[in-house]
Structures are given as structure tokens and as C-alpha cells.
Amino acid sequence: MDHITSTSSSAASSTAAKSAAAPADLPQPRQYGAVNWVGVSTLYGREVHRFMKIWMQTLFAPIITSLLFVLVFAVALKRASPPASGISYVDFLAPGLIMMGILNNAFANSSSSLIQAKLMGTAADFLMPPLTPIEQTLAFVLGTATRGLLVGAVTAAVLVPFADMQIQHWWAVIYFALMASMMMGSIGVFGGLWAEKFDHLAAITNFAITPLTFLSGTFYFIRDLPEPFYTLSHFNPIFYLIDGFRYGFLGIADGDIRTGMIFTGALSVVMLWASYQMFRTGYRLKT
């Protein structure tokens, strides 16, 4: 009887030991460090793949627009005096067109992606994975910056036959291109989360971004503007982006470069923080 009890106890102990050891043989949850780089890179890749699938619309269309601007203004102002001594109007215009392409496409990428996710009910694709708000912000802003910089690079390559694209200050070209793509990408995130339909995004583009772009010195020196528009232009962040970017190509500026660097850098940080706060609170995503 004691032998049977001992055998039963041994069997029970063996079963318990196997049960305790079993979970170790099962697949364990993925361990992440301080930053979920796998998730960030996946969401970033999704954003890049999204706009590359329709490259005719996202990359080719801005090039056509830039070429049309060059054609129209080159013909219309063929006999006009150059905006600066020794610089043709096309050479002056080209950096502004490149920057305009970066700005518009950076905003369009993140804003359209988020509004589509909300309207189509696919926001769970980036809300359910183990991604923190700062990781979501990082992935979206990097994806939108990639599109903006890619459009800028392709536009610059296409404009080479028409304008002198020699770069005088590489640091200015790189800095202001990065600030433009990050700033407008963050504003696009803000607009995409705020908007409830595409009409809201169209209102931002038509009543804010387009006027600020056209009144920022893209096609002229702002010093030619009458007051009070000349003074007001110095509060326009897009003016500093275009002026600094043009300075990188031509070596001439319409404003103070250091002021432009501080202003655009600070505004980029503020907009990144605002985008992060909207993801953190789940503004119009979780409610």
C-alpha cells in the first residue's frame, strides 16, 4: 500500500515538474529595448511603400508642376532685369521650386495617410502594435520627410538642364531641407489627426500653406514688397526655409540666416511635440 502511495506521489511530482517546465518550451513574447526599432522601421516602411506605389502621382506630378513654373516665368520675364546682379531669374527660381516641392509633399504625405486611416478604419494598424506615441510620431515624420526629400532631389535633378544648380553652402541646403520636411511632416500629422474629412485638409492647404508659400519669396525677393507685407513676411516660417535653402545654392539671402536657423529649428521642435501630444492623447483616434 505504501509502495502504491509512493508510486502515485512520484508520478504526481513528475507530472507537476513537466507542467512547470512546459511553458519554457512555448514561444516567448518578443522582448523590446527602450525603443521598439522593429515597429518603428515597419511603420516607416509602410509609409514609404504607400507613396511609392503611386509614384506617378507623388513623385512625377510635382516635377511637371515645377517645369511648368520654369517655362511660364522664364517666358513671361524673359526681358525683365534679374533679381540679383549676375544671377538669372531661372537660377533664382529653381531653389524656391525645389523647396516648394519638399514643403507640399511633406505635408501631403502624413496628412493624407492619417485621414485615410481614420476614414477607412485602419488606424488600428498602428494603434494596436506595441508602439509608444513617440515611436508613432517618429515613424510618420520620417516617412513623410523621406517623400519630401525624395521629391526635392528628383526636382533638382530635372532642373539641372535649365538652371545653374551649383551648391555654395552644403550645410544650408541640408539643414533647411531637413527642417522643411520635418516641420511640414509634423504639421501634416497635426492636420491629419485634426481633420474629420478631406475638405478640412483642403482648407489648410488652400488658406494657409499655399498663401504662405507664394508670399514667402519663392518667386521674388521680399525686399521688393511694400509695407506692411515686407514686415509681415519676416513672421512667415516658410520665408526662412526658402531663403536659407536658396542661400545654400546661390550664396545670397534676403534675410538673416542665423535667425532663420533658430526660428525654423524651434518651430520644428514645437510641431514635433504637438504631434506627439496628439498621438499620446489619442486625439480623434481613440474616441
Backbone as CSV, one residue per row, in Angstrom:
resi,resn,N_x,N_y,N_z,CA_x,CA_y,CA_z,C_x,C_y,C_z
1,MET,0.833,-1.199,0.000,0.000,0.000,0.000,0.864,1.243,0.000
2,ASP,1.936,1.166,0.881,2.877,2.283,0.914,3.578,2.421,-0.416
3,HIS,3.834,1.254,-1.057,4.524,1.279,-2.369,3.650,1.970,-3.407
4,ILE,2.334,1.694,-3.359,1.410,2.311,-4.326,1.339,3.810,-4.095
5,THR,1.276,4.210,-2.793,1.213,5.635,-2.470,2.467,6.354,-2.920
6,SER,3.630,5.685,-2.709,4.907,6.293,-3.117,4.977,6.456,-4.616
7,THR,4.473,5.421,-5.330,4.481,5.491,-6.799,3.591,6.608,-7.293
8,SER,2.418,6.738,-6.696,1.478,7.797,-7.079,2.075,9.179,-6.832
9,SER,2.766,9.317,-5.662,3.377,10.607,-5.338,4.466,10.956,-6.322
10,SER,5.239,9.915,-6.717,6.314,10.155,-7.678,5.748,10.564,-9.027
11,ALA,4.654,9.908,-9.436,4.035,10.235,-10.720,3.484,11.647,-10.702
12,ALA,2.857,12.012,-9.577,2.301,13.358,-9.467,3.399,14.407,-9.508
13,SER,4.509,14.097,-8.801,5.625,15.038,-8.798,6.213,15.191,-10.184
14,SER,6.306,14.044,-10.904,6.841,14.077,-12.273,5.941,14.898,-13.188
15,THR,4.609,14.687,-13.050,3.652,15.445,-13.873,3.725,16.934,-13.589
16,ALA,3.823,17.278,-12.296,3.910,18.685,-11.902,5.180,19.323,-12.445
17,ALA,6.280,18.530,-12.399,7.551,19.064,-12.906,7.467,19.321,-14.399
18,LYS,6.805,18.359,-15.119,6.646,18.553,-16.561,5.762,19.753,-16.872
19,SER,4.693,19.928,-16.064,3.791,21.051,-16.275,4.502,22.376,-16.043
20,ALA,5.390,22.370,-15.016,6.121,23.600,-14.727,7.127,23.919,-15.819
21,ALA,7.695,22.866,-16.430,8.709,23.063,-17.460,8.102,23.353,-18.815
22,ALA,6.818,23.008,-19.000,6.204,23.133,-20.319,6.198,24.553,-20.857
23,PRO,5.828,25.551,-20.032,5.775,26.909,-20.582,7.090,27.391,-21.155
24,ALA,8.212,26.872,-20.641,9.512,27.298,-21.165,9.708,26.862,-22.609
25,ASP,9.003,25.805,-23.031,9.134,25.312,-24.399,8.252,26.072,-25.369
26,LEU,7.325,26.886,-24.874,6.426,27.636,-25.735,7.110,28.900,-26.230
27,PRO,6.665,29.444,-27.390,7.233,30.710,-27.880,7.035,31.826,-26.865
28,GLN,8.086,32.544,-26.584,8.033,33.619,-25.608,7.756,34.961,-26.303
29,PRO,7.134,35.899,-25.598,6.879,37.218,-26.191,8.187,37.901,-26.599
30,ARG,8.125,38.640,-27.713,9.306,39.373,-28.161,9.679,40.431,-27.121
31,GLN,10.967,40.516,-26.861,11.458,41.499,-25.908,11.959,42.732,-26.665
32,TYR,11.552,43.921,-26.192,11.962,45.165,-26.824,12.829,45.972,-25.864
33,GLY,13.701,46.769,-26.432,14.533,47.637,-25.629,13.797,48.928,-25.308
34,ALA,14.584,49.977,-25.102,13.979,51.270,-24.778,13.139,51.793,-25.933
35,VAL,13.526,51.444,-27.168,12.790,51.849,-28.368,12.479,50.614,-29.193
36,ASN,11.263,50.499,-29.640,10.841,49.382,-30.485,11.227,49.691,-31.932
37,TRP,12.518,49.447,-32.252,13.012,49.795,-33.582,12.375,48.938,-34.662
38,VAL,11.994,47.702,-34.320,11.324,46.844,-35.305,9.989,47.457,-35.711
39,GLY,9.223,47.905,-34.717,7.936,48.522,-35.015,8.074,49.841,-35.757
40,VAL,9.057,50.664,-35.336,9.272,51.953,-35.996,9.647,51.743,-37.452
41,SER,10.587,50.824,-37.707,11.020,50.586,-39.085,9.895,49.994,-39.934
42,THR,9.048,49.175,-39.320,7.930,48.591,-40.058,6.912,49.647,-40.447
43,LEU,6.557,50.515,-39.496,5.598,51.583,-39.792,6.191,52.581,-40.783
44,TYR,7.479,52.872,-40.635,8.159,53.753,-41.596,8.143,53.142,-43.000
45,GLY,8.458,51.842,-43.087,8.428,51.169,-44.381,7.041,51.168,-44.998
46,ARG,6.024,51.036,-44.163,4.645,51.090,-44.656,4.349,52.443,-45.279
47,GLU,4.789,53.523,-44.621,4.543,54.864,-45.134,5.283,55.108,-46.450
48,VAL,6.513,54.645,-46.544,7.279,54.812,-47.781,6.663,53.997,-48.911
49,HIS,6.300,52.755,-48.612,5.695,51.888,-49.629,4.365,52.473,-50.112
50,ARG,3.655,53.134,-49.221,2.351,53.700,-49.576,2.479,54.747,-50.676
51,PHE,3.458,55.661,-50.550,3.558,56.691,-51.588,4.357,56.219,-52.804
52,MET,5.208,55.190,-52.635,5.953,54.686,-53.792,5.055,53.872,-54.729
53,LYS,3.965,53.314,-54.189,3.039,52.561,-55.047,2.367,53.462,-56.076
54,ILE,2.225,54.725,-55.757,1.578,55.667,-56.684,2.590,56.753,-57.062
55,TRP,3.784,56.340,-57.477,4.880,57.276,-57.741,4.548,58.264,-58.849
56,MET,3.676,57.889,-59.774,3.307,58.829,-60.830,2.621,60.066,-60.244
57,GLN,1.873,59.861,-59.176,1.163,60.970,-58.528,2.035,61.677,-57.509
58,THR,2.833,60.926,-56.751,3.584,61.512,-55.645,4.943,62.059,-56.048
59,LEU,5.585,61.511,-57.076,6.912,61.954,-57.488,6.923,62.644,-58.843
60,PHE,6.188,62.100,-59.797,6.231,62.629,-61.158,5.421,63.921,-61.290
61,ALA,4.260,63.984,-60.655,3.399,65.169,-60.768,4.080,66.445,-60.262
62,PRO,4.783,66.444,-59.105,5.471,67.668,-58.680,6.539,68.136,-59.661
63,ILE,7.161,67.197,-60.357,8.177,67.569,-61.349,7.534,68.342,-62.492
64,ILE,6.390,67.857,-62.959,5.681,68.546,-64.043,5.290,69.952,-63.613
65,THR,4.827,70.086,-62.374,4.450,71.410,-61.868,5.645,72.358,-61.856
66,SER,6.792,71.873,-61.402,7.993,72.714,-61.356,8.438,73.127,-62.747
67,LEU,8.379,72.214,-63.700,8.770,72.536,-65.073,7.823,73.564,-65.686
68,LEU,6.546,73.468,-65.361,5.584,74.454,-65.863,5.872,75.846,-65.294
69,PHE,6.213,75.904,-64.012,6.578,77.190,-63.412,7.801,77.789,-64.106
70,VAL,8.805,76.955,-64.349,10.017,77.438,-65.025,9.676,77.957,-66.409
71,LEU,8.871,77.208,-67.141,8.510,77.606,-68.502,7.732,78.920,-68.507
72,VAL,6.711,79.015,-67.659,5.856,80.202,-67.644,6.643,81.439,-67.230
73,PHE,7.401,81.342,-66.126,8.108,82.512,-65.639,9.303,82.872,-66.515
74,ALA,9.968,81.886,-67.087,11.099,82.179,-67.959,10.644,82.928,-69.206
75,VAL,9.479,82.549,-69.732,8.952,83.224,-70.924,8.386,84.590,-70.549
76,ALA,7.628,84.643,-69.454,6.977,85.896,-69.070,7.988,86.965,-68.672
77,LEU,9.087,86.549,-68.041,10.070,87.510,-67.546,11.377,87.451,-68.333
78,LYS,11.269,87.073,-69.584,12.474,86.895,-70.395,13.286,88.176,-70.478
79,ARG,12.617,89.312,-70.598,13.316,90.584,-70.756,13.387,91.402,-69.470
80,ALA,12.918,90.815,-68.390,12.973,91.536,-67.110,14.389,91.505,-66.556
81,SER,14.691,92.470,-65.721,16.016,92.506,-65.108,16.137,91.385,-64.087
82,PRO,17.322,90.801,-63.943,17.483,89.697,-62.982,17.276,90.185,-61.552
83,PRO,16.818,89.298,-60.644,16.564,89.710,-59.262,17.832,90.100,-58.512
84,ALA,18.988,89.621,-58.939,20.257,89.966,-58.298,21.331,90.030,-59.370
85,SER,22.320,90.852,-59.140,23.385,91.043,-60.127,24.102,89.735,-60.422
86,GLY,24.180,89.403,-61.686,24.906,88.206,-62.107,24.132,86.909,-61.966
87,ILE,22.890,86.953,-61.543,22.090,85.739,-61.360,20.857,85.829,-62.241
88,SER,20.657,84.831,-63.085,19.476,84.822,-63.934,18.241,84.489,-63.108
89,TYR,17.083,84.816,-63.670,15.846,84.568,-62.922,15.600,83.073,-62.717
90,VAL,15.943,82.258,-63.707,15.732,80.810,-63.577,16.619,80.250,-62.471
91,ASP,17.868,80.718,-62.386,18.752,80.270,-61.305,18.192,80.680,-59.941
92,PHE,17.605,81.867,-59.885,16.984,82.344,-58.647,15.731,81.537,-58.306
93,LEU,14.971,81.171,-59.311,13.689,80.497,-59.118,13.844,79.039,-58.708
94,ALA,14.861,78.351,-59.240,14.996,76.904,-59.072,15.018,76.459,-57.608
95,PRO,15.837,77.053,-56.719,15.812,76.601,-55.317,14.447,76.774,-54.654
96,GLY,13.740,77.852,-54.991,12.410,78.049,-54.430,11.437,76.971,-54.861
97,LEU,11.522,76.546,-56.123,10.643,75.483,-56.613,10.962,74.151,-55.948
98,ILE,12.245,73.896,-55.734,12.631,72.653,-55.054,12.074,72.633,-53.637
99,MET,12.250,73.747,-52.922,11.745,73.823,-51.558,10.222,73.735,-51.526
100,MET,9.554,74.336,-52.489,8.096,74.265,-52.542,7.638,72.818,-52.705
101,GLY,8.351,72.042,-53.519,8.025,70.629,-53.669,8.215,69.859,-52.374
102,ILE,9.292,70.161,-51.640,9.524,69.498,-50.352,8.402,69.810,-49.375
103,LEU,8.040,71.078,-49.275,7.013,71.508,-48.319,5.663,70.864,-48.612
104,ASN,5.218,70.981,-49.849,3.885,70.482,-50.202,3.778,68.970,-50.051
105,ASN,4.808,68.241,-50.453,4.734,66.787,-50.409,4.927,66.242,-49.004
106,ALA,5.724,66.937,-48.195,5.864,66.501,-46.805,4.536,66.620,-46.072
107,PHE,3.849,67.727,-46.275,2.535,67.895,-45.638,1.534,66.884,-46.169
108,ALA,1.510,66.694,-47.478,0.506,65.822,-48.090,0.654,64.374,-47.646
109,ASN,1.889,63.923,-47.425,2.093,62.506,-47.134,1.487,62.116,-45.782
110,SER,1.894,62.787,-44.723,1.399,62.396,-43.396,-0.074,62.729,-43.219
111,SER,-0.507,63.867,-43.742,-1.917,64.246,-43.559,-2.852,63.289,-44.288
112,SER,-2.522,62.941,-45.531,-3.392,62.032,-46.283,-3.373,60.624,-45.692
113,SER,-2.220,60.189,-45.211,-2.126,58.847,-44.619,-3.020,58.726,-43.393
114,LEU,-2.996,59.721,-42.533,-3.765,59.645,-41.290,-5.261,59.836,-41.525
115,ILE,-5.637,60.743,-42.425,-7.062,60.936,-42.677,-7.656,59.695,-43.340
116,GLN,-6.905,59.055,-44.219,-7.372,57.815,-44.829,-7.517,56.716,-43.787
117,ALA,-6.544,56.630,-42.866,-6.624,55.601,-41.820,-7.859,55.794,-40.956
118,LYS,-8.193,57.036,-40.656,-9.380,57.292,-39.823,-10.671,56.997,-40.580
119,LEU,-10.747,57.434,-41.820,-11.983,57.259,-42.576,-12.212,55.801,-42.978
120,MET,-11.130,55.072,-43.239,-11.252,53.672,-43.667,-11.220,52.700,-42.499
121,GLY,-10.994,53.197,-41.293,-10.986,52.329,-40.121,-9.748,51.470,-39.991
122,THR,-8.624,51.906,-40.552,-7.384,51.121,-40.483,-6.393,51.708,-39.485
123,ALA,-6.838,52.629,-38.651,-5.932,53.219,-37.660,-5.427,52.181,-36.668
124,ALA,-6.149,51.082,-36.518,-5.705,50.021,-35.610,-4.376,49.417,-36.051
125,ASP,-4.014,49.583,-37.324,-2.750,49.041,-37.819,-1.556,49.626,-37.087
126,PHE,-1.660,50.865,-36.631,-0.536,51.446,-35.895,-0.881,51.754,-34.442
127,LEU,-2.145,51.530,-34.039,-2.527,51.748,-32.647,-2.385,50.483,-31.798
128,MET,-2.652,49.320,-32.374,-2.616,48.076,-31.607,-1.207,47.525,-31.387
129,PRO,-0.273,47.663,-32.340,1.080,47.149,-32.089,1.726,47.860,-30.899
130,PRO,2.763,47.244,-30.322,3.428,47.840,-29.143,4.304,49.030,-29.537
131,LEU,3.660,50.116,-29.900,4.365,51.338,-30.280,3.949,52.461,-29.343
132,THR,4.914,53.155,-28.793,4.614,54.290,-27.943,4.256,55.497,-28.816
133,PRO,3.626,56.517,-28.249,3.300,57.715,-29.037,4.511,58.353,-29.700
134,ILE,5.649,58.358,-29.015,6.833,58.974,-29.614,7.362,58.127,-30.777
135,GLU,7.183,56.814,-30.688,7.597,55.946,-31.787,6.671,56.110,-32.991
136,GLN,5.385,56.274,-32.740,4.447,56.531,-33.841,4.768,57.862,-34.526
137,THR,5.032,58.883,-33.717,5.388,60.192,-34.276,6.655,60.097,-35.105
138,LEU,7.652,59.413,-34.585,8.927,59.269,-35.283,8.755,58.580,-36.627
139,ALA,7.981,57.490,-36.658,7.799,56.744,-37.894,7.074,57.566,-38.950
140,PHE,6.004,58.250,-38.548,5.239,59.045,-39.509,6.055,60.229,-40.034
141,VAL,6.771,60.907,-39.152,7.545,62.074,-39.583,8.709,61.653,-40.472
142,LEU,9.372,60.553,-40.148,10.459,60.070,-41.006,9.936,59.641,-42.371
143,GLY,8.764,59.007,-42.390,8.185,58.601,-43.672,7.832,59.790,-44.535
144,THR,7.252,60.810,-43.926,6.865,61.983,-44.699,8.083,62.792,-45.114
145,ALA,9.136,62.818,-44.260,10.372,63.507,-44.633,11.046,62.809,-45.810
146,THR,10.951,61.505,-45.867,11.528,60.765,-46.993,10.883,61.172,-48.305
147,ARG,9.567,61.279,-48.298,8.887,61.699,-49.532,9.278,63.123,-49.913
148,GLY,9.291,64.044,-48.943,9.641,65.419,-49.250,11.043,65.549,-49.803
149,LEU,12.010,64.894,-49.167,13.396,64.977,-49.625,13.581,64.289,-50.966
150,LEU,12.864,63.193,-51.187,12.971,62.495,-52.462,12.424,63.346,-53.598
151,VAL,11.290,63.992,-53.365,10.729,64.892,-54.379,11.690,66.051,-54.645
152,GLY,12.292,66.601,-53.586,13.246,67.679,-53.762,14.451,67.267,-54.572
153,ALA,14.986,66.068,-54.310,16.157,65.592,-55.044,15.836,65.348,-56.516
154,VAL,14.681,64.737,-56.784,14.305,64.467,-58.172,14.031,65.774,-58.915
155,THR,13.367,66.726,-58.254,13.099,68.023,-58.886,14.397,68.744,-59.213
156,ALA,15.364,68.701,-58.293,16.658,69.339,-58.546,17.350,68.707,-59.742
157,ALA,17.281,67.385,-59.860,17.919,66.704,-60.988,17.274,67.089,-62.314
158,VAL,15.946,67.250,-62.304,15.237,67.614,-63.531,15.531,69.055,-63.930
159,LEU,15.776,69.939,-62.966,16.017,71.355,-63.258,17.456,71.652,-63.670
160,VAL,18.336,70.669,-63.584,19.742,70.887,-63.942,19.917,71.442,-65.357
161,PRO,19.195,70.938,-66.382,19.385,71.499,-67.732,18.923,72.945,-67.875
162,PHE,18.113,73.431,-66.959,17.534,74.766,-67.102,18.189,75.813,-66.199
163,ALA,18.845,75.385,-65.129,19.395,76.332,-64.164,20.762,75.860,-63.680
164,ASP,21.542,76.809,-63.200,22.844,76.500,-62.613,22.614,76.008,-61.189
165,MET,22.812,74.710,-60.966,22.485,74.096,-59.677,23.729,73.862,-58.818
166,GLN,24.775,74.652,-59.021,25.958,74.523,-58.178,25.640,74.970,-56.757
167,ILE,26.105,74.187,-55.784,25.807,74.453,-54.380,26.975,75.183,-53.730
168,GLN,26.682,76.334,-53.125,27.706,77.139,-52.459,27.904,76.724,-51.006
169,HIS,26.833,76.362,-50.326,26.905,76.007,-48.899,26.077,74.747,-48.672
170,TRP,26.740,73.603,-48.618,26.038,72.332,-48.446,25.279,72.272,-47.128
171,TRP,25.870,72.838,-46.080,25.240,72.744,-44.763,23.867,73.426,-44.769
172,ALA,23.759,74.553,-45.487,22.480,75.269,-45.531,21.440,74.471,-46.302
173,VAL,21.854,73.868,-47.415,20.917,73.054,-48.209,20.391,71.894,-47.372
174,ILE,21.288,71.189,-46.688,20.889,70.020,-45.907,20.036,70.427,-44.707
175,TYR,20.471,71.460,-43.993,19.751,71.865,-42.774,18.336,72.315,-43.092
176,PHE,18.188,73.232,-44.043,16.862,73.780,-44.301,15.955,72.765,-45.005
177,ALA,16.536,71.850,-45.777,15.721,70.787,-46.369,15.186,69.860,-45.279
178,LEU,16.020,69.522,-44.302,15.579,68.665,-43.195,14.533,69.370,-42.333
179,MET,14.771,70.645,-42.023,13.811,71.380,-41.209,12.465,71.504,-41.927
180,ALA,12.509,71.742,-43.235,11.264,71.876,-44.001,10.477,70.575,-43.987
181,SER,11.153,69.456,-44.239,10.457,68.172,-44.296,9.936,67.767,-42.921
182,MET,10.707,68.021,-41.864,10.259,67.674,-40.516,9.110,68.569,-40.063
183,MET,9.244,69.876,-40.326,8.210,70.801,-39.895,6.890,70.520,-40.587
184,MET,6.928,70.405,-41.916,5.688,70.187,-42.648,5.151,68.781,-42.430
185,GLY,6.039,67.818,-42.207,5.570,66.486,-41.870,4.827,66.471,-40.555
186,SER,5.347,67.220,-39.561,4.673,67.317,-38.263,3.345,68.059,-38.383
187,ILE,3.339,69.133,-39.185,2.080,69.849,-39.403,1.081,68.946,-40.117
188,GLY,1.581,68.097,-41.026,0.705,67.143,-41.699,0.117,66.131,-40.733
189,VAL,0.923,65.656,-39.772,0.406,64.761,-38.730,-0.667,65.470,-37.915
190,PHE,-0.374,66.704,-37.528,-1.337,67.501,-36.758,-2.634,67.684,-37.548
191,GLY,-2.499,68.055,-38.839,-3.686,68.270,-39.670,-4.457,66.985,-39.934
192,GLY,-3.731,65.880,-40.160,-4.399,64.612,-40.422,-5.181,64.099,-39.236
193,LEU,-4.656,64.315,-38.018,-5.378,63.890,-36.816,-6.535,64.834,-36.491
194,TRP,-6.351,66.115,-36.783,-7.409,67.081,-36.502,-8.564,66.979,-37.484
195,ALA,-8.264,66.771,-38.767,-9.295,66.785,-39.811,-10.241,65.601,-39.660
196,GLU,-11.495,65.838,-39.954,-12.501,64.785,-39.940,-12.900,64.365,-41.348
197,LYS,-12.516,65.143,-42.346,-12.766,64.803,-43.739,-11.753,65.529,-44.608
198,PHE,-11.692,65.146,-45.885,-10.680,65.703,-46.777,-10.887,67.200,-47.009
199,ASP,-12.104,67.677,-46.858,-12.362,69.108,-47.019,-11.583,69.931,-46.001
200,HIS,-11.399,69.398,-44.803,-10.641,70.110,-43.786,-9.177,70.242,-44.184
201,LEU,-8.606,69.175,-44.745,-7.225,69.246,-45.218,-7.095,70.216,-46.387
202,ALA,-8.084,70.218,-47.272,-8.060,71.153,-48.398,-8.100,72.589,-47.902
203,ALA,-8.836,72.834,-46.810,-8.904,74.186,-46.256,-7.541,74.620,-45.719
204,ILE,-6.821,73.701,-45.054,-5.483,74.029,-44.558,-4.553,74.364,-45.718
205,THR,-4.617,73.561,-46.767,-3.754,73.784,-47.924,-4.085,75.090,-48.632
206,ASN,-5.367,75.321,-48.872,-5.784,76.483,-49.665,-5.665,77.806,-48.921
207,PHE,-5.930,77.786,-47.607,-5.985,79.042,-46.860,-4.763,79.287,-45.982
208,ALA,-3.865,78.326,-45.883,-2.681,78.531,-45.046,-1.390,78.227,-45.811
209,ILE,-1.220,76.980,-46.229,0.071,76.582,-46.797,0.344,77.256,-48.136
210,THR,-0.623,77.240,-49.057,-0.394,77.851,-50.368,-0.144,79.352,-50.280
211,PRO,-0.967,80.134,-49.550,-0.663,81.571,-49.433,0.690,81.853,-48.788
212,LEU,1.026,81.124,-47.733,2.312,81.343,-47.072,3.479,81.000,-47.996
213,THR,3.296,79.979,-48.836,4.354,79.593,-49.773,4.540,80.648,-50.852
214,PHE,3.447,81.132,-51.431,3.546,82.102,-52.520,3.974,83.482,-52.015
215,LEU,3.748,83.770,-50.741,4.130,85.066,-50.176,5.432,84.983,-49.384
216,SER,6.230,83.973,-49.653,7.456,83.751,-48.876,8.722,84.059,-49.652
217,GLY,8.594,84.601,-50.855,9.781,84.895,-51.648,10.181,83.775,-52.578
218,THR,9.264,82.882,-52.877,9.574,81.811,-53.818,9.903,82.363,-55.192
219,PHE,9.167,83.384,-55.613,9.314,83.911,-56.965,9.939,85.311,-57.008
220,TYR,10.318,85.856,-55.845,10.825,87.226,-55.813,11.554,87.453,-54.492
221,PHE,12.337,88.528,-54.414,12.913,88.963,-53.151,11.833,89.699,-52.364
222,ILE,11.688,89.376,-51.082,10.629,90.027,-50.297,10.940,91.501,-50.052
223,ARG,12.198,91.906,-50.251,12.513,93.327,-50.059,11.816,94.215,-51.088
224,ASP,11.282,93.580,-52.140,10.533,94.337,-53.138,9.083,94.555,-52.735
225,LEU,8.656,93.925,-51.629,7.276,94.074,-51.185,7.075,95.409,-50.479
226,PRO,5.908,96.015,-50.639,5.609,97.244,-49.884,5.233,96.887,-48.450
227,GLU,5.290,97.891,-47.597,4.827,97.708,-46.222,3.296,97.654,-46.208
228,PRO,2.674,96.904,-45.321,3.265,96.162,-44.204,3.655,94.726,-44.561
229,PHE,3.533,94.371,-45.852,3.775,92.980,-46.252,5.237,92.582,-46.077
230,TYR,6.146,93.537,-46.242,7.567,93.231,-46.053,7.827,92.815,-44.606
231,THR,7.290,93.562,-43.667,7.482,93.242,-42.248,6.783,91.941,-41.876
232,LEU,5.576,91.771,-42.366,4.832,90.545,-42.049,5.530,89.309,-42.585
233,SER,6.232,89.423,-43.701,6.929,88.272,-44.289,7.980,87.707,-43.350
234,HIS,8.510,88.534,-42.450,9.539,88.060,-41.521,8.956,87.205,-40.395
235,PHE,7.642,87.099,-40.331,6.995,86.191,-39.380,6.534,84.902,-40.069
236,ASN,6.842,84.776,-41.328,6.453,83.605,-42.111,7.581,82.580,-42.080
237,PRO,7.399,81.431,-41.435,8.494,80.442,-41.360,8.913,79.913,-42.720
238,ILE,7.992,79.858,-43.674,8.338,79.341,-44.998,9.313,80.285,-45.700
239,PHE,9.226,81.591,-45.407,10.200,82.531,-45.974,11.608,82.144,-45.555
240,TYR,11.816,81.826,-44.278,13.152,81.476,-43.791,13.629,80.151,-44.378
241,LEU,12.716,79.220,-44.586,13.101,77.945,-45.201,13.568,78.143,-46.627
242,ILE,12.808,78.907,-47.408,13.173,79.133,-48.807,14.415,80.008,-48.904
243,ASP,14.493,81.047,-48.074,15.638,81.950,-48.117,16.929,81.222,-47.738
244,GLY,16.871,80.396,-46.696,18.054,79.637,-46.296,18.447,78.598,-47.320
245,PHE,17.462,77.942,-47.900,17.738,76.935,-48.928,18.347,77.601,-50.161
246,ARG,17.819,78.743,-50.564,18.364,79.479,-51.709,19.787,79.962,-51.418
247,TYR,20.030,80.354,-50.169,21.378,80.778,-49.774,22.377,79.642,-49.984
248,GLY,21.949,78.407,-49.726,22.834,77.274,-49.939,23.258,77.113,-51.387
249,PHE,22.369,77.464,-52.317,22.686,77.342,-53.747,23.411,78.575,-54.285
250,LEU,22.912,79.753,-53.970,23.390,80.982,-54.616,24.354,81.791,-53.756
251,GLY,24.354,81.551,-52.464,25.218,82.319,-51.594,24.684,83.696,-51.255
252,ILE,23.425,83.975,-51.585,22.800,85.254,-51.262,21.523,84.979,-50.470
253,ALA,21.186,85.908,-49.582,19.998,85.733,-48.742,19.258,87.047,-48.628
254,ASP,17.965,86.940,-48.430,17.094,88.106,-48.291,16.856,88.447,-46.829
255,GLY,17.225,87.547,-45.940,17.047,87.747,-44.502,18.274,87.274,-43.760
256,ASP,18.185,87.239,-42.442,19.304,86.802,-41.613,19.283,85.274,-41.483
257,ILE,20.356,84.628,-41.896,20.410,83.162,-41.904,20.352,82.597,-40.493
258,ARG,21.038,83.216,-39.552,21.034,82.707,-38.174,19.631,82.780,-37.564
259,THR,18.947,83.880,-37.835,17.565,83.986,-37.354,16.704,82.889,-37.965
260,GLY,16.885,82.646,-39.263,16.124,81.591,-39.938,16.401,80.221,-39.353
261,MET,17.668,79.932,-39.033,18.013,78.639,-38.448,17.335,78.448,-37.096
262,ILE,17.392,79.476,-36.248,16.800,79.370,-34.907,15.278,79.274,-34.991
263,PHE,14.688,80.108,-35.828,13.227,80.149,-35.951,12.681,78.826,-36.469
264,THR,13.239,78.328,-37.566,12.728,77.087,-38.156,13.043,75.879,-37.282
265,GLY,14.218,75.873,-36.636,14.545,74.764,-35.747,13.610,74.691,-34.557
266,ALA,13.339,75.858,-33.957,12.439,75.900,-32.794,11.021,75.498,-33.193
267,LEU,10.559,75.983,-34.345,9.195,75.653,-34.774,9.071,74.170,-35.114
268,SER,10.118,73.578,-35.670,10.088,72.143,-35.963,9.948,71.336,-34.680
269,VAL,10.690,71.732,-33.638,10.596,71.031,-32.346,9.204,71.181,-31.750
270,VAL,8.640,72.378,-31.830,7.297,72.626,-31.288,6.262,71.765,-32.004
271,MET,6.337,71.688,-33.326,5.361,70.903,-34.081,5.540,69.407,-33.844
272,LEU,6.775,68.953,-33.666,7.006,67.546,-33.312,6.368,67.236,-31.960
273,TRP,6.552,68.149,-31.018,5.962,67.960,-29.691,4.436,67.953,-29.775
274,ALA,3.857,68.841,-30.572,2.399,68.888,-30.717,1.876,67.596,-31.343
275,SER,2.582,67.069,-32.327,2.166,65.802,-32.948,2.240,64.659,-31.946
276,TYR,3.310,64.642,-31.154,3.455,63.614,-30.123,2.302,63.677,-29.118
277,GLN,1.923,64.882,-28.706,0.845,65.034,-27.737,-0.481,64.526,-28.304
278,MET,-0.707,64.715,-29.590,-1.952,64.236,-30.203,-1.984,62.714,-30.257
279,PHE,-0.840,62.086,-30.546,-0.786,60.625,-30.503,-0.926,60.131,-29.068
280,ARG,-0.301,60.825,-28.119,-0.345,60.398,-26.710,-1.765,60.420,-26.162
281,THR,-2.524,61.439,-26.520,-3.896,61.551,-26.022,-4.895,60.795,-26.892
282,GLY,-4.452,60.320,-28.057,-5.356,59.617,-28.959,-6.409,60.524,-29.561
283,TYR,-6.029,61.776,-29.801,-6.987,62.777,-30.280,-7.631,62.338,-31.595
284,ARG,-8.938,62.159,-31.582,-9.755,61.734,-32.727,-9.262,60.410,-33.345
285,LEU,-8.570,59.633,-32.536,-8.175,58.284,-32.944,-8.827,57.228,-32.064
286,LYS,-8.888,57.505,-30.774,-9.417,56.529,-29.811,-10.799,56.912,-29.313
287,THR,-11.355,58.012,-29.823,-12.674,58.435,-29.366,-13.636,58.477,-30.519
